[in-house]
């Protein structure tokens, strides 16, 4: 038996232990994981530094290195997020709805674990912790297949989390990692429908497209973030300072993540006033700017954006700006070029805000706020396994509840169907 099939088989066998575990036991394991990643921070950082060194020597960009980095501060934040998950209500067994039927049957629809969850992701070792913790509390076993760039870090994290499972007399196979870098092993995981219940890819467009196209296992897409901010012409009471503050936060607070803003759309009626001020502020933050011909006319120092630019998720200090004639054109542009992740409007007009939030086809739409808030932890969900941009099962940050399915429980006293 090949290594991936063996891992999947063990995961299927071990899921019954975690799916039937009490909330108290699951929370105890999470508490132990939180303590263990703090006490093992030195071990984790040492392995992470190996991965960073290998990636740097391979020519990785600094934005890529930022995604890969897992220092003590980030480890401590992960421990805090685990503590938040512990405090969340356990979704398993929760009654979604229920009622009595006219024939006397009592019907309940309850939440149950998904089962074996496979996570395929890129160079974000933080995902290793988030995915494992959420899957565990939702009663699932998890198979992790991270990037080769983070292999040393991921293996160490799984080893440490496995100690917490063992300490609580549960199989370490509840959390497993595919310890190879062979692409064939990823493809193999995608074929194991008899063992794996769902796959969740988290990464760039090519990774997600590959999983969707090749998988025999059902897939929940967590999409890329080509996120937009549209500045309306109705700005009563909204200062230039506040506008630039929102845009700079959305672009530069952490540009390497999927909810960072990549595109700026500005109504033609305010473009002459807004663009010079905002683009200068962005340049002061070392953001490379591109724009449409109308933007360049107003701010000549920037480069012309290509057609491909409007589709691209930069994940870097880079942003493209476009002048649009009205809110309708802004929405049309977003729905054509966007990735259905997160968009924002800056406006003082209530009707325009309603139109924008209704017509933009994305998982999250903000009014007068930074796109950076599209995040499970920021939404009060503890943490997230990813941000789903598809419409089936769930859309937006996927936390505990979104890692469950449902089951009908029907109780009777001898009813038969006529």
N, C-alpha and C positions, 0 to 999 in steps of 0.2 A: 504493500500500500504506500502511495506517495505521501509526502509530508503534509500537503494541504488537505488531502482527504482524511488523513489521520487526525489532524487538528479539528476539522469540521465534525468528524464522528465523535470525538471526545466532547466537543462543545454541545452537540445534540444530546449526548448522554448525561452531561452535567447540568443542563438547563433545568431539569426537574427539581434540583436541590434549591436553586435560587428562586424559581417561580413559585415555590410553595413556602419559602422562608417568611418568617414573621417580619413585620416592620421593625420591631426592636432589634432583631438579629441583623437585618440589612443596615440599619443605622449604626449599629455597633461596628460592623465591618467598615463602613464609610469613615467613622470616627478613627478607627485604627489606621486606615489608609492615609487620612489627613495627618495623623501624628507621624506615620512612617515616612511620608515624603518630606516632612520637615526635618526629621532626624537623619534622613538619608540624603539631604540636600547636597552635601559635599560629594557623595558618590555620583549623584545625578549630574551636577555641574561638571564634574571631571569627564564624564562620558559625553556630555553636550559639547564641551570644548574640543574634544576629538572630532566630533561631527563638523563643528564650525571650521576647524583647521583644514579638514579635508575639503570642505566646500569652498573655502577661500582659495585654496591652492588650485581648485578646479575652475576658478574665475567667477564665482557667484557674486551677485551684486549685493550692496549693503542692505537694500530692502529685503532681499532674500534671506540674508543673514539675520535680519531683525525677526523675520517669521520663524527662523530656526532656533533662535536663542532662547534658552531656559535658564536664567540666572536665579540666584536665591530670592530676589524680590518677586519675580514671577512665580516661583514655587510657593512662596508664602501667600500670594494672591490666590493661587489655585487651592491651597489649603483652606483659605477663607471661603472660597466658592463651594467647596465640599461641605463645609459647615452649614452653608445656606441650604444646600440640597437636603441635608439631614433634617433641617427644620421644616421642609416642605411636606405637605400631606402625601402619604403613599397613595398613588392612584390605583394600585391593584386592588380589585374587589369593589371599587367605588361604583355605586348604582348611577348609571347615566340617566335612565328613565325607567318607569315601571307603572303598570296599571292592571286592573282586573278586567278580564274579558267577559262578555255577556254569558258565555257558557261555563263560567266559574273558574276558568284557568287563571292563575296568577302569573303575570309576565314581568320579568326584570331583565334589563340590559345592563351588563356590568363590564368594567374594564378588566382586561387580562393581558399578560405580557405578550409581546410579539413572538418571542422564542429565541432563535439564534440570529443575532444581528451581526452582519459583516460591515466593517467600516474601512473604506479605501480612501486614503488621504495623502496630502503632500507634506511639505516640510514644516509641520506645526506640531511639535511634540506635546504642546498643551492639549491638543485634541485627544491624545492617548489617555490623559487623565479624565478629561470631560466625558468622553465617550464611555469609558469604563464605569465611571461613577454613576452616570445617568442610566446606563443599561442595567447595572446591578440593582439600583433602587427600584427600577421599573420591572424587575424580575426576569431580565434577559441575560443570557450569556453573550459574550462578544468575541468576535475574531477581528483582530486589528491588522491592517496591512498599510503601514506608513511608508513614507518616502525612504529611499536608500540613503538620502542625505542625513536622516535623523535616526538611523538604525541603532546605533550604540545607545543613544538616549532612550529610545522607545523600549529596547530590550531591558534596560535597567529599571525603567518605570514599571513595566509589567512584572519584573522579578519582585520589586518592592511591594506592589499591590497583591501579588500572589502570596506573600508572607502573611498579609492581613487575612486573606481567605483561609489559609492553612491554620492560623492561630484560632480561627473560629470554627474549625472542623468542617469546612466546606472545600470542595475540589478546587484546586488551583486552575483547572481547565475552564472555569467560568470566565476567566479573562485570559485570552491567549493572543500571541502575536505570531504572524508568519515571519520567521527569522531569516528569510532569504531576500535577495534583490532581483531574482529572476522574474521577468515579466510573464513568463509562462505560468508561474504560480498564481499570479493575479487572475489570469484568464481561467485557470483551473477553479479558483474560488467562485468565479462567476457562473460556473456550470453546475455547482453542487446543490441543485434544487432540493434533493432528497434530505439534505442536512441543514441548509441555510434558509431561513425564512424571509429575510429581507437584506438588501445591500444598500448602504448609504455612502455614495461618493462625496468627498469634500475636497475641492481643489479648483484648478483652472478648467477652462472650457474643454480642452483636449482630453483631460482625465474623465470628466463627467460624460462627454460624448462617447468615449471609448467604453465606459461601463454600461451606458444605456444601450449602445449598439450590440455589445457582445454578451450581455448577461442573460442567462435563463432564469435567474433569481429575480423576483420583483425588486424594483429600484425606486428609492425615494431620492429625488435630485436635490442637492443643496447647491444652488447655482452661483455663478460668478456675480460680481457686483459692479456693473457699469452704471453707477448712481448719478443722478442729476439734481441740480438745484436750479429752479426757475425763479427769476426776480420779476414780479409783476409790475405793471405801471401804477397800480394803486398802492401807495406807500405812506399814507397819512399816519403820522406819529412814529414812523420807523426810520431811524437815523441811518446815515451812511456807516457810522461806526458799528451799529448793531448788525447791519447787513454783512459787513466785512468780517465781523467777529464770528458769525455763523458759518460763513464760507471758509474762513481760515481754519476753524475748528474741524469742519467736515473734511477738509482736504489734508491738513497737516498734523492733526493730533496723533494719528497713527496711519500714515498713507499706505502701508502694506497690507491692510485688511480689507475685507470685501464690502464693508459699509462706509468706506471713505468715498467722498464725492470725487467723481472723475470729470464731469461736464458741468458747465455753467451756461444757462440760457437766460438771456436778458431781453425784456420787452423793448422794442425799438423806441418807444416814447420816453424811456428813461436811460437808454444806453449811453448817450453822450455824458450824462451826469454820473452814472454808476460805474461804468467800465474803467475809466482812468484811475479812479480812487481804489477800486477793488483789485484790479490787476496789478497796480503798483504794490499794494499790500502783499499780494501773493508772491510777487517777485522778491520782495524783502524777506520772505520766508523761504527763498531759494526754490520756488516752484517754477518749472519750465512751462511756458505758456504757448499754446497754439490757438488759432482762431479762424473763423470764417472771414471772407473778404470784407464784410461790413465791420467786423470787430477790428481788423487790421487798419481800416481807414481811421478808426477812432484811436487805436493804440498801435502805431506802425512798427514798433520794435519786435513784435512777436512773429512766429512762423505761421505759415498757412497750414491748416489742418487738412489732411487727406480724407477721402471717403472712409477708409479703413479706420481712421482715428475715432470716428463717431461710434464705432462698434467696440472699441478696445477698452479693456479694463487695465489701467496702467499699473496700479499697485505701487506707485512711486510718486516722487515730487514732480508731478506732471499733470496738467489740466488743459482742456480745450474749451473755448468759449464761443458762443454763437448768438447772434442777434436774431430775434424772431419778431414777427409783426404783431402777434397777439397770443393769448393763452391757448387758443385752439391749435395754433401751429406748434407751440411748445409741447402740448400733449401728444400731438401726432408724431413729433420728432422722438419723444421719449418712448412711445409705444413701438416705433419702428426700430430704433437703434439700441434701446435699453435692454437690460437682462432680467427685468421684472423683479428686481430685488428691492431697492429703496430709492424713493424720490422725495423732493421737498419743494414747497412753494414758499416764497416770502411775499406776503401781501397783507394789506389792511382791509381788503374787501371780502366780506363773508361769502357772497355768492360765488366769487372766483375761487375761494378756498374749497367750497363744496363741489364746484365743477371739477376742479383739479383732483381732489381726492376720489371723486366718483369715476372719472374718466381714465385716469392713469391706471394701467393694468400691471400693478406691482404688488409684492407681498406686504410692503409697508410704505405709507405715504405720510409725510410730516407737513405741518403748517407752522412756519416761523420757528423752526428748530433744526439743529444739526442732524444729518443722516447717521452720525456715529452712534445714535441711541438704538439702532436696530441690533439688539443683542439680548440673548436670553437672560443674562444677569441683570442688565439694565431694565428689562421688562418685568423684573420680579419673579423670574422663573428659575432662579438659582444659578443655572448655567445652561449651555445649549450644546447639542451635538452637531449643529449646523443650522443654516437658514434655508429652508425649502422654498424654491421659487416655482414649483409646479403646483397644480391645482388639486390633485388627488391626494387623499389622506390628510394632508396638512399643508399650510402655507405660512412662511415666516419662521421665526426661531422655533426649533424643536427641542422642547424640554422633556420633563418626565411624562406628562400625559400623552405627548405625541409619540412616545415609544411604547404605547400600549395599543391593543386592538380591542375588540368587544366580543361579548358572548351573550346569547340569550339563555336565561334560566326560566323554565316554565314549569310550574307546580300545579298538579291537578289531583282529583280524587276519583279517578275512573272514567274521565271523559273519553268518548270515542267520536270520530268524525263520521257524520251521516253521509 
